[in-house]
Every structure is written in structure tokens, then in C-alpha cells.
């Protein structure tokens, strides 16, 4: 039994130079699809050219590691132990970035073991899905921030709820003995419907008197860099 376990742990496959070059070059070629997909699905401040280049190099490095490991169990366990002490603190600007990281690693593993069919089909399907759905964005929300005299609380709320027909949701209410600050949230569609009215919400609120400011802010889930 001892000899069997030793043979399993020491089992390894020897790859020729041509095979090693083929595996790594294949990883580099397929990673170009990841590069193009990331470039297409990200725009503006969410796009990071450095991160996109990192995806390509991550694919190549993963394939390189897999060619080193081969089917050597002992080496693979040692590699897992070495990688487990590495802590990655890369800031993820977009939740889709996690998908691209796993995509790059998967392609690298497949190419590293010479399974180009799985790498190719998986990349093709993922590319098409992201091509169709990659431009999906969360709808921006509108925040209406009002600060005024504390005694105007009821009147402010009444005007806003009436103006937006009850579709503005009150999120925050900050008060002091003399002042109050209210924050309402609504969809962009609801806010744009207010353009049909003759008087703007700001004019109506300032008409109450004792209003310090009326701010309208567009809130987005996208993190700018």
C-alpha cells in the first residue's frame, strides 16, 4: 500500500517542448477572445485596460502552471499550498469582472492539460452570451434631497408624494431641532414624467419658503475609477 501511494504521488507526465509551446500559444490565442469580450462589454470608467491585459496574462500563466503540474499529485498539492498563502486584493469595479477572472482561469486550465475542444467550445458559448447580455446596465436611480425648516416637514412630504403620484420612496430623514433633511428615491422613468408638469419640483418646494436647498442626484451602481 505504501509503495502504491508513493507511485501515485510521484506519477508525472513528461511533455515535449513542442507540446508545451502548443499549449501556451493556444492559451494566448483563446485569451484574445476574452480580451475582445471585456473591451466590448465595458465602457466609460468601468473599463480598465490594465485589468483587460491582466486577464490575458492570467490565462497564459494558468496554462503554464498546468503544464508544470501535469498529473503529478505531489506537485499539485504543493502548488495549492503555495498559492493558498497569496492574498489578492484587486478592487473589483464591476461584478462581471469576477466572471472574466474565472473565464481566464478555466481557459488556462483547459489549455494547460491539452483539452482545446472544451476550451474552445466554452469560450465560444461564453463569448456569445456576454456579447448579447454584456451591455446590460442597472437602471440609474434619482435621489431628491431636500433640506429646510423642521416645521415644513409635513408640507415637503405632501408636495413630493403628490407631485410624483406616490412613486417617490422616502429613504432618509435627518432632523435637528430646527432643520430637516429628506432623501427620496425614484426611478429615472418616474422623474422624467415630471417634465410634463408646468412647474418643476424645485419651484414647488422653494415656494413653501424656509427651504435651504433642493438637490437632484443620479445614483448609479457602476463604480468609477
SULNOR-V476944 format. One line per field, one symbol per residue. phi: phi as a letter, one per 40 degrees, with the letter a starting at -180 (. if undefined). burial: b if it has 24 or more other C-alpha atoms within 12 Angstrom, else e. Layout:
# SULNOR-V476944
phi->???
burial->???
This chain:
# SULNOR-V476944
phi->.ccccccccccabbcccccccccccccccccccccccccccbagcccbcccccccccccccccccccccfbcccccccccccccccbcbccccbccccccccccccccccccbgccccccccccccccccccbcccbcccbbbbbbbaccccdccccccccccbfgccccbbbbbbdbbabbbbbaccccccccccccbcccccccccgfbcabbbbcbbccccb
burial->eeeeeeeeeeeeeeeeeeebebbbbbbbbbbbbbbbbbbbbbeeebbbeebbbbbbbbbbbbbbbbbbbbeeeeeeeeeeeeeeeeeeeeeeebebbeebbebbbbbbbbbbbbebeebbebbeebbeebeeebeeeeeebbbbbbbbbbebbebbbebbeebbeeebbbeeeeeeeeebbbbbbbbbebbeeeeeeeeebbeebbeeeebebbeeeeeeebeee
